[in-house]
Each structure stands twice: as C-alpha cells, then as structure tokens.
Amino acid sequence: MPYKQFTNGSPLPASDLQNFLMDQSVMTFANATARTAALATPKEGMVTWLEDSNRLDVWSGSDWILVNDNAASVPLSTVTTAGDLIVGTGNATVSRLGIGTNGSIPRVASGSLSYLAPGTNGQVLTVASGVPSWVTPAGGGPGNWTLITNSSFPTGGGSANITGLGGYTNYHVVVNGLAANGAVRWVMRMNSATTGYNVASYDVDNGLGSSFINYIDTSEIPIGRVTSGGQIHGSMRIFGANSTARCSFDYNFGSTLGNSNDKTRIGGGVAEKGGAALTSLLFIPFTGNVTGGTIQVYGA
C-alpha cells in the first residue's frame, strides 16, 4: 500500500491500521518459523527482523531478501591508512593492501596485486618476459652526461695534458680560451703519441677563404689556427670510446679571428684505437707554451 497522510478527525478503520501501520512497519519475530506462521500471505515491501540471526529482510513479492548481511560486509577497520586498497584474495574474501611508497606503481605479480617500488634517478621502466622493472638506460642520451673534469689547462709547458678519463663510452669536451704565446696551429691527441689513436679525419679550414682538408693516418686532430695571443674556443664529441677497435668524433673549434692565420676548424673522423681505452687528451700548440684556458669533459 502507498504511504497515507492521516489528519485530525479522520476515521481509522481496522483496514487502514493493518495496511498502513502493521503491514509497513518493521515487524520483529523470534525466528523465520514464527514469521511464516504470523505472515501467511506477506505483502510486497514488508520488512522484518529475526532475533535469532539478527537478520533484516524485505519481502520481494516472492521471497524474503536479506537487506544487510553484517557477517559478509567489509568492516571499516579493514583499512588503516589513507590510500589503502581493499583487494580480493579469493572467493568472497578480501584483505588490505597498504598504500605504497611515494612513486610506487600497482602491479599484478603471481596473481596478486602488489607495488613496484620506484626506481632511482635517471632509470626507465622496461619489461622483460612480461615482468616490469626499472633499469639504467645506456649512456649517451640527453641528460645522461656526467661532469668528469672542470679545470684550467696546465700552463707554462709546450702541451697541456688532461688526464683522469676512462670508464665512459661517450665524451663531450668543451674548450674555452685555449691560448699559447707562440704560433699558429693547435692539435689534439687522444692519449699520448705512443699509446694514442691512429686518426683519419677531415675538416673545413675556414679563414679568409675555406678549404676542405683530409688528415689520414696521423695521431693528431687539428682543432684550430690562431696567432700568438689569440684563443681557441669550441667543443668535441667522441663516440664509442670503449669499443675495442675504433671510435668516431666530430668537432667545431673557432678562434678569435685576427688575420689570415686565424681559422675555424669544423670536422670529424674515425680513430683506430688498437685496443687502448681513452684515458687522456693532449693539447699541443705548434710553437710556444700554453698560457691559459679552461676545459670541461663530460662522460656518458
């Protein structure tokens, strides 16, 4: 029966008392047997409480339906921390999965939900045989360079040797203000003359004009031409420095142009290593001694 609004003075027949009060109240019974005996023909929507099982039921029109099964409900105490997850552990069973550490990722492992811990700085997420993991990427990519050397060139001698390299596949060399009190040509050697690399290189020698020059089977890489008092600026990339046979390189060095002897060198090439790992870079002026400059070397 629908809801009925009673007003003062309205008659209250027994049928209204039955339909609107008794049939729509929460009726309490000792057990299901007592309920069946009392409600031979229950009405749809009737609600009952069974004292023996603490069970709240509603009549659907054909059966008594449990309104709330307290024994099967998930208590709030299952979770203890903000961010906790409730996960199924089997048929009609659940448990708490505690919140992971900052940066962790939920994943399924061996049929169960768990967390993959965060990786370290610079690592990337990869998958092998269907299993995700964090790995350190191969060196050489943007953001993977490590500063090895940040110093001034040794001055006062006929060359400047930058040592302490090694252990990296690729190198990035930045030169600023390299100068000598002599003339004209600057070269660079990978390691020393006796243990260095045999170089096949090319460059554009650009001053008042320009020319394409090849250097084959030498131990030196030309990096600039500058008169006494001038300076060399530029950079070089060296790739595959840990390979057993050879590495490649490219360079771009400019000078403080003053006359026809001051020129920019742009080029690259291949260096045969004979198995020697790169451990030092030797800078040599054609004449005079080194008077200044700075160098940064990055490895990856």
For each residue, the residues with C-beta under 8 A, 3 or more apart:
1: 4 19 20 23 24 43
2:
3: 20 24
4: 1 16 19 20
5:
6: 10 12 20
7: 10
8:
9:
10: 6 7
11:
12: 6 16 17
13: 16 17
14: 17 18
15: 18 19
16: 4 12 13 19 20 21
17: 12 13 14 20 21 22
18: 14 15 21 22 23
19: 1 4 15 16 22 23 24
20: 1 3 4 6 16 17 23 24
21: 16 17 18 24 25
22: 17 18 19 25 27
23: 1 18 19 20 43 46
24: 1 3 19 20 21 45 46
25: 21 22 47
26: 47 48 49 56
27: 22 35 38 39 46 47 48 49
28: 48 49 51
29: 32 34 35 38 48 49 50 51
30: 34 50 51 52
31: 34 35 50 51 52 53
32: 29 35 36 50 64
33: 36 37
34: 29 30 31 37 38
35: 27 29 31 32 38 39 48 50 64
36: 32 33 39 40
37: 33 34 40
38: 27 29 34 35
39: 27 35 36 42 46 48
40: 36 37
41:
42: 39 46 59 64
43: 1 23 46 59
44: 59 60 61
45: 24 58 59
46: 23 24 27 39 42 43 58 59
47: 25 26 27 56 57 58 59 67
48: 26 27 28 29 35 39 56 57 58 59 64
49: 26 27 28 29 54 55 56 57
50: 29 30 31 32 35 53 54 55 57
51: 28 29 30 31 54
52: 30 31
53: 31 50
54: 49 50 51 70
55: 49 50 66 69
56: 26 47 48 49 66 67 68
57: 47 48 49 50 64 65 66 67
58: 45 46 47 48 64 65 67
59: 42 43 44 45 46 47 48 63 64 65
60: 44 63 64 65
61: 44
62:
63: 59 60
64: 32 35 42 48 57 58 59 60
65: 57 58 59 60
66: 55 56 57 69
67: 47 56 57 58
68: 56 73
69: 55 66 72 73
70: 54 73
71:
72: 69 92
73: 68 69 70
74: 78 86 94
75: 78
76: 79
77: 80
78: 74 75 86 94 95 96
79: 76 84 86 96
80: 77 84 96 98
81: 84 98 99
82: 99
83: 99
84: 79 80 81 96 97 98 99
85: 96 97 99 106 113
86: 74 78 79 94 95 96 97
87: 94 95 96 97 112 113
88: 93 94
89: 93 94 95 112
90: 93
91:
92: 72
93: 88 89 90
94: 74 78 86 87 88 89
95: 78 86 87 89
96: 78 79 80 84 85 86 87
97: 84 85 86 87 113 114
98: 80 81 84
99: 81 82 83 84 85
100: 104 105 106 115 117
101: 104 115 117 118
102: 118
103: 118
104: 100 101 115 116 117 118
105: 100 115 116 118 125 132
106: 85 100 113 114 115 116
107: 113 114 115 116 132
108: 111 112 113 114
109: 112 114 131
110:
111: 108
112: 87 89 108 109
113: 85 87 97 106 107 108
114: 97 106 107 108 109
115: 100 101 104 105 106 107
116: 104 105 106 107 132 133 134
117: 100 101 104
118: 101 102 103 104 105 134
119: 123 124 125 134 135
120: 123 134 136
121:
122: 136 137 143 144
123: 119 120 134 135 136 137
124: 119 134 135 136 137
125: 105 119 132 133 134
126: 132 133 134 135
127: 130 131 132 133
128: 131 133
129:
130: 127
131: 109 127 128
132: 105 107 116 125 126 127
133: 116 125 126 127 128
134: 116 118 119 120 123 124 125 126
135: 119 123 124 126
136: 120 122 123 124
137: 122 123 124 141 144
138: 141 169
139: 144 168 169 170 299 300
140: 144 169 170 239 300
141: 137 138 144 300
142:
143: 122
144: 122 137 139 140 141 300
145: 172 298 299 300
146: 168 298 299 300
147: 150 296 297 298
148: 164 165 168 297 298 299
149: 162 164 165 295 296 297
150: 147 294 295 296
151: 162 294 295
152: 155 292 293 294 295
153: 160 162 178 283 290 292 293 294 295
154: 157 160 161 290
155: 152 160 289 290 291 292
156: 289 290
157: 154 160 289 290
158: 284 285 288 289 290
159: 282 283 284 285 290
160: 153 154 155 157 178 282 283 290 293
161: 154 192 280 281 282 283
162: 149 151 153 165 280 281 282 283 295 297
163: 279 280
164: 148 149 279 280
165: 148 149 162 168 171 278 279 280 281 297 299
166: 277 278 279
167: 299
168: 139 146 148 165 171 241 242 299 300
169: 138 139 140 239 240 241 242 300
170: 139 140 237 238 239 240 241 299 300
171: 165 168 236 237 238 241 278 297 298 299 300
172: 145 235 236 237 238 297 298 299 300
173: 235 236 237 238 281 295 296 297 298
174: 235 295 296 297 298
175: 178 223 232 233 234 235 236 253 283 293 294 295
176: 231 233 293 294 295
177: 231 232 233 292 293 294
178: 153 160 175 186 224 231 232 233 283 290 292 293 295
179: 226 229 230 231 232 290 291 292 293
180: 186 228 285 287 288 289 290 291
181: 228 229 288 289 291
182: 228 285 286 287 288 289
183: 227 228 261 285 286 287 288
184: 225 226 227 261 286 287
185: 222 224 225 285 286
186: 178 180 222 223 224 225 226 232 253 283 284 285 286
187: 220 221 222 223 283 284 286
188: 220 221 223 236 281 282 283 284
189: 192 193 196 197 219 220 221 281 282 284
190: 196 197 199 221 238 271 273 278 280 281 282
191: 195 196 197 276 278 279 280 282
192: 161 189 195 196 280 282
193: 189 196 219 282
194:
195: 191 192 276
196: 189 190 191 192 193 219 276 282
197: 189 190 191 219 247 271 272 273 274 276
198: 217 218 219 271 272 274
199: 190 215 217 218 219 220 221 269 270 271 272
200: 214 215 216 217 269 270 271 272
201: 214 215 218 221 222 249 267 268 269 270
202: 212 213 214 215 267 268 269
203: 212 213 215 222 251 265 266 267 268
204: 210 211 212 213 264 265 266 267
205: 210 211 212 213 222 225 263 265
206: 209 210 263 264 265 266
207: 210 225 257 260 261 262 263 264
208: 260
209: 206
210: 204 205 206 207
211: 204 205
212: 202 203 204 205
213: 202 203 204 205 222
214: 200 201 202
215: 199 200 201 202 203 218 220 221 222 269
216: 200
217: 198 199 200
218: 198 199 201 215
219: 189 193 196 197 198 199
220: 187 188 189 199 215 284
221: 187 188 189 190 199 201 215 236 249 251 269
222: 185 186 187 201 203 205 213 215 225 265 267
223: 175 186 187 188 232 234 236 251 253 265 283
224: 178 185 186 232 234 253 254 255 263 264 265
225: 184 185 186 205 207 222 255 261 262 263 265
226: 179 184 186 230 231 232 255 256 258 261 262 263
227: 183 184 230 258 259 261 262
228: 180 181 182 183 288
229: 179 181
230: 179 226 227 255 256 258 262
231: 176 177 178 179 226 255 256 292 293
232: 175 177 178 179 186 223 224 226 253 254 255 293
233: 175 176 177 178 253 254 255 256
234: 175 223 224 251 252 253 254 265
235: 172 173 174 175 251 252 253
236: 171 172 173 175 188 221 223 249 250 251 252 253
237: 170 171 172 173 249 250 251
238: 170 171 172 173 190 241 247 248 249 278
239: 140 169 170 247 248 249
240: 169 170 243 246 247 248
241: 168 169 170 171 238 247 277 278
242: 168 169 277 278
243: 240 246 247 273
244: 273 275
245: 272 273 275
246: 240 243 270 271 272 273
247: 197 238 239 240 241 243 270 271 273 278
248: 238 239 240 268 269 270 271
249: 201 221 236 237 238 239 268 269 270 271
250: 236 237 267 268
251: 203 221 223 234 235 236 237 265 266 267 268
252: 234 235 236 264 265 266
253: 175 186 223 224 232 233 234 235 236 264 265 266
254: 224 232 233 234 257 264
255: 224 225 226 230 231 232 233 262 263 264
256: 226 230 231 233 262
257: 207 254 262 263 264
258: 226 227 230 261 262
259: 227 262
260: 207 208
261: 183 184 207 225 226 227 258
262: 207 225 226 227 230 255 256 257 258 259
263: 205 206 207 224 225 226 255 257
264: 204 206 207 224 252 253 254 255 257
265: 203 204 205 206 222 223 224 225 234 251 252 253
266: 203 204 206 251 252 253
267: 201 202 203 204 222 250 251
268: 201 202 203 248 249 250 251
269: 199 200 201 202 215 221 248 249
270: 199 200 201 246 247 248 249
271: 190 197 198 199 200 246 247 248 249
272: 197 198 199 200 245 246
273: 190 197 243 244 245 246 247 276 277 278
274: 197 198
275: 244 245
276: 191 195 196 197 273
277: 166 241 242 273
278: 165 166 171 190 191 238 241 242 247 273
279: 163 164 165 166 191
280: 161 162 163 164 165 190 191 192
281: 161 162 165 173 188 189 190 297
282: 159 160 161 162 188 189 190 191 192 193 196
283: 153 159 160 161 162 175 178 186 187 188 223 290
284: 158 159 186 187 188 189 220
285: 158 159 180 182 183 185 186 288 289 290
286: 182 183 184 185 186 187
287: 180 182 183 184
288: 158 180 181 182 183 228 285 291
289: 155 156 157 158 180 181 182 285
290: 153 154 155 156 157 158 159 160 178 179 180 283 285 293
291: 155 179 180 181 288
292: 152 153 155 177 178 179 231
293: 152 153 160 175 176 177 178 179 231 232 290
294: 150 151 152 153 175 176 177
295: 149 150 151 152 153 162 173 174 175 176 178
296: 147 149 150 173 174
297: 147 148 149 162 165 171 172 173 174 281
298: 145 146 147 148 171 172 173 174
299: 139 145 146 148 165 167 168 170 171 172
300: 139 140 141 144 145 146 168 169 170 171 172
